[in-house]
Amino acid sequence: MIGVALGVIEGAASPASSRAFGSTLRLMDGLQATAARVPAMHGIWWSTFVRGDITRARDMAAHALTLAEERGDAALRFAGHSAMGITLVHVGEFGAAQSHLESALGERGCLGADAAPALYSIDPEVQLGGALAASLWWQGRGAEAHVRSKQA
């Protein structure tokens, strides 16, 4: 996926990476939901998030979760919970973040190739485990955070 490659080479917030993810989504508009749509949506969220537009990132995560429920799409539900959990860690809503991150980690196991690390900018297991460890730490649960960080 070009967006992922550009994100690694030029940075996730780079205009080129953002354009690539956006182009992928525009090309898929009107088509049936495909496995490629989820990493593209996640890539646009990630690009928005790392640019610091937390309000928009949170809205995008909520939209992904709404679409996932409407469509019964496990891959999109995984991406939505991932995005929401990571976003909430960064705004200090640690309990809610933990819930979303644990949901995402639970969904990931059911996805197989649809959650392959190569489809994302960062290996989802590492990214989610690290965010969950941070959430636990900030909730005063240092021992659990330590265990989770080692698992990530």
Secondary structure, 3 states (H helix, E strand, C coil): CHHHHHHHHHCCCCHHHHHHHHHHHHHHCCCCCCCCHHHHHHHHHHHHHHCCCHHHHHHHHHHHHHHHHHHCCHHHHHHHHHHHHHHHHHCCCHHHHHHHHHHHHHHHHHHHHHHCHHHCCCCHHHHHHHHHHHHHHHCCCHHHHHHHHHHC
